[in-house]
Amino acid sequence: MEYRQLGRSGLKVSALSFGAATFGGGNEFFRAWGQTDVDEARLLINLCLDAGVNLFDVANIYSYGLAEEVLGKAIEGKRDQVLISTKATFRMGEAANNVGSSRYHLLQQCDNSLKRLGTDYIDIYHMHGFDAATPVEETLDALNTLVHSGKVRYIACSNFSGWHLMKSLAVSERYGWARYVAHQVYYSLVGREYEWELMPLGLEQGVGALIWSPLGWGRLTGKIRRGQPLPEQSRLHKTAEMGPPVDDEYLYTVVDALEEVSKETGKSVPQIALNWLLQRPTVSSIILGARNEHQLRQNLEVATFTLSAEQVKKLDKASERTPIYPYWHQRQFAERNPPPVPVYKGGNSNE
């Protein structure tokens, strides 16, 4: 397993990490993802540890705390071998203050997560989304307090826009507070918007990317093919409208390219899609989900091979899309403002 620096911090994380959103299955939405119990979770975690995975990601909102409880019980006796990433911000109760990134909510939710996880510290604490109703200074002051108390070791954000992240970094710098070292983002071969602004920002400011839904919300599992109906077992039947939209023809074009590379390498479509991500700038770790041992073993094999430059170029070209303004305009000034990854002419490119 390769270990990578988490942004501009001294922490090293495995290039592949495990996402525990499938643990618990406490409501209909999360049951569509998985219903892993403690015994199954313990098996999956042991497989990860054997493969060198050291980072395990969860959130308070996943099955409303049940996923954290299952993860906490599954790692009993192994706390010194794992890094735990969890999150707060989204609503965790009906009361007016049971939501957001206020000092009140964060201090409360951090303590609740610690109890459910059965630990006295969280390695990476994420703001799950940007709370525009709370001053950035209040959020970062509260997080800095948690870091200095020893309850949290590193802070990170998730699903921020560029100005959200940059303003937060500027506030941390102004007051000498703990700064976001990572950004948990949606990024896949059918969702490359991260490259337009957030990736350049991450490169310049030293913010590592932790990738969620690297298979495009389940679209790059290899089960979706041109001219074929959506498989009955696909969770997209229940969750497609909750995730990022993807045009069908665009998806099929990307899958066609993935199948070509799959035949060249002997690797599966999802393995190719995940390996492509491992080679992108700023990516510190890819968060893998798995409902069972077979899925997990297949996903962990991604760290054992490397796509050729020509294969990466083929996938880049198939998945390239015209960016929104001002990014398409900035590409015309590539002489002084080069994109972090190549833009290929022809196909879906605007250049």
N, C-alpha and C positions, 0 to 999 in steps of 0.2 A: 504494500500500500504506500502511495506517495503522501507525504505530509506537506501542507502548504501554509504559509504565513497568513494569518487572518488580518487582512488589511495592514494598516500601519500599527500593528501591535506585536508583542512578543509571543503571542499564542499560536501554536501550530495545530491545525485541524486536518483530519484525513480528507483526501480529495473526494471520497464518497462518504456520505453520512446517512444516518437512518432517520426517517420521519415517522413519528408515532401517531399520526392522525388516524390511523386505522385501529388504534387501540381503543377498546371500550364499546364503541358503537352505541352511544347513549341516546341518540335520536335518529329520526328517519334519514336526515341528510348524511350523518356520519356512518350510519349502518350501510349506506350505499358504498362507502369507502372500505369498510371492514368492521369486524366485531372481534378483534383479537383479545383473548383473555390473558390472564397472568401467566399461565403455563406456556401458552403459545408464544407470548411476548418474550419469556425467558429463553426459549429455544432460539428465536430470531436474534435476540441480543447476543447470545453466545456465538452464533454463526458470524455475526458482525465482528465481535471481538477477535475471533479466530482469524478473520480476514484482515485485521488491522484497523477497522473502523473505530474511531474514538469519540465521534460526535453524534449525539442523539437529540433530535429536535421535536418539540411538542409545543402546546399552547394551552393557556387556561380555558380558552373557548372550545377546544376540541372535546366534544361530548360533555361540555360544561363541567370540566374538571376530572371526569372519569379517565381520560387518556393519561393525564398526569399521575393519577393514582395507580393505574396499571403499570406505567413506566417505573414509578417509584418502587413498587413491590418487585418488579422484574429485575431491578438492578441491586437489590439488597445484597450486601457483602461485596459489591463490585464498584462502589462509588469512586474509589481512587483510580479506577481504570477508565472512567468515562467522563466526557464533557457533556453537560446538559444545557440545552438552549430552550428557553420557554418565552412566552409572550404575554403581554397585557395590552389593553386599550378598549377592546370591544366589550359590549354590554354583558355583564355577568349577574344581572338581577334587575328587578323592576324599579327600585328606588332611584331617585333623581341622580344621585352621585355614584351609581354603580356602573359607570361607563366613562370612557375617556382617558386622557393622560394627565389628569390633575394630580397634585400631590396626594390628596385624599385617596383617590382610587388606586394609584400606583403603590403606595405604601401598604394599603389593605390587600391588594391582589398579590403583591410579592410575598407577604406573609402567608396568604392562603396557598399559593403555589408551593412554597417551601414545605408546608405541612403535608400537602398531597404527595409531593415527591419524596418525602421522608428524608430531607437533607437540610443542612443549615446554610447552604450557599448555592447560588445559581451561577454557572460559568458565563453564559451569554444571555442577557435579558433584552428582549426586543420590544419596541413599540410596534404593535401589530399593524397600525395604520396611523395616519396623521390626524391629530385632534386640533382642528382650527379654532375650537372654542376655548382652548387653554393656551395661555401665553407660552411660547417656546421656552422662555426663561424659567417658568415654574416647573415644566416637565424636566428640563435638564438639571435644575437644582435638586429636584426630588431624586433623580437617578444618581446624581453625584453623591447625595446623602447615602443612598443604598450601597454605592461602591465603597465609600469610606466606612460604612458600618460593617463591611465584610459579607453582607448578604448577597451582593452581586459583584462579579469580578470584571466583566466587560459589558458594555452596552452596545446595542445595535438597533436598527430600525427595519421596517418592512413596508413595502408598497408606498414609499414616499415619491413625490415628484422631485425634479431637480432642485427647485427653489426651496422646498421643504428641507431637504437634506443640507443644502448649502447654508441656509440660514441657521440651522441647528449647529453645524460645525463652526460657524462664525461666532455664535453665542458661547459655545464651549471654549473657544480660543480666547474670547474677550475676558471671561471670568476665570480661566484656568481650571475649568471643570472637565470631568471625564467626557470623552468625545465618542461618537459612534464609530466603531472600527469595522462594522459590517452592515450590509444592506441585504435583507432577504427579499429576492425579487423573482418575478415570473420571467422565465427566459427559456426558449426552446426553438427548435427549427421552424416551428409555425408561429412563433411569437418573438420576433427579434427587435421589438421596439426598445428594449433595454439598451441596445447599442447606440441609439440616436443621441441621448443626452446623459443618461445615468452611467453608462460605461466610461465615457470620457471624464465625467466628474469623479468616478471611482478611481480611475488611473491618476488623475491630478491630485486628488486629496487623500489617497491611500485608504480607500474604503473597499474592503473585500466583498465579493458577491457570494451569497449563499442562495442556491437556485432551488426554487420550489416549482412543482409541476413540470419537471424537465421533459416529460413526454407529451406536452401540449394538452393538459387536461384529459389525458387518456387517449388522445387521437393517434399517437405514434407507437402504439403497442404492437403493431403489425397485424392487427385483426381487422382494420379498416382498409378496404381496397376499392379501387375504382370499379364501379358497376356492381358492387355487392352491397346487400343490405347491412345495416348496423347490427352486429351480433347481439343476440338476446341478453347475454350476460354483461354487456357493456354498461358501466355506470353512467354513461352519457345519456341514457334514456331518462334518468332522473336528475342529472346535475348539469347537463349541457348549457342551460340558460343561466346558470349561476357562475359559469366560468367565462374565459375569454372567447369571443366569437371568432370563428375561422371559416373563411369561404371554402366551399367544397372543392372547387376546381384547383384552388391554391394548395389545399391539403393533398389532393391526389397527385399534383405535380411534385410535391416534396416527397411523398411516399414512393412515387416511381423512382426518384433518385436514390432514396434509401434502399429500395429493393435492388437496384443496380449494384450499389456498394456492398450490400449484403451478399450477393452472389459472388462478388470478387473476393470477399474476405472469409466467407463461411460463417460470419457472425449474424445474429438476428437483427431485424429492423430496430427494435428498441435499444439493443446494445450499440448499434451504429449511432443512433440519435444521441445517446448519452455520451459516447466517446467524443463526438463532435463538440459537445459542450466543454469537455475537459480541456480542450485546446484553445478556449477563448480567453482573451485578456480579462483580468480582474477576478476570474472565477476561483474562489477559495475552496468551495465544496459543493457537490451536487447532492441534494437531499432525495434519497430514494425511499419510495414506499413499497411495501410488499405485504400481501395478504397471507402468504404461505411460504414455506421453506423453498419450494421450487422457484418461485418468482425471485426470492431474495438471492439465491445462488446464481441465477441467470444475471441479475443486475450487478452483483459483485464482480463478475467476470469482466466487466467494462474496464476495470483498472489493469487488466493484463495485456492489453494490446494498444496500438496507436495507429490511427488512420494515416495514410500517406497524404502528402501535400495536394496531390492531384485529386484524391477522394474528397478531401475537405473542400477544395475549390468547386467540385461538382455539387456538393451539398449547399455550399454558399450561394452558388448561382441559382439553383432551383428554389431556394427559400428567400432570395432577395426581393424586397418590396420597396416601392416608392415611399419614402418617408413623408410625414406631414410637414407643413411649414413650421419653423424656419429651417428645418434640417435639410430639405431638398435644395434650398438656396445655399446653405453653407457648403454643400458638396461641390458647388461651382467654384468655390474658393479653396479647393483641396491643396493648392500649392502652399498655402500658409495655414490651413486648417484641416489637416488630413484626418479621416475617420480612423478609429482605433482598429478596425478590421477592413480588409479590402472590399471594394465595391466592384462587382464584375459587370461588364457591359453586355447588353443583350438580355434575352430572357425576360425576367420580371424587373430588371433594373431600369431606372429612369435615365441612366447615363449611357 
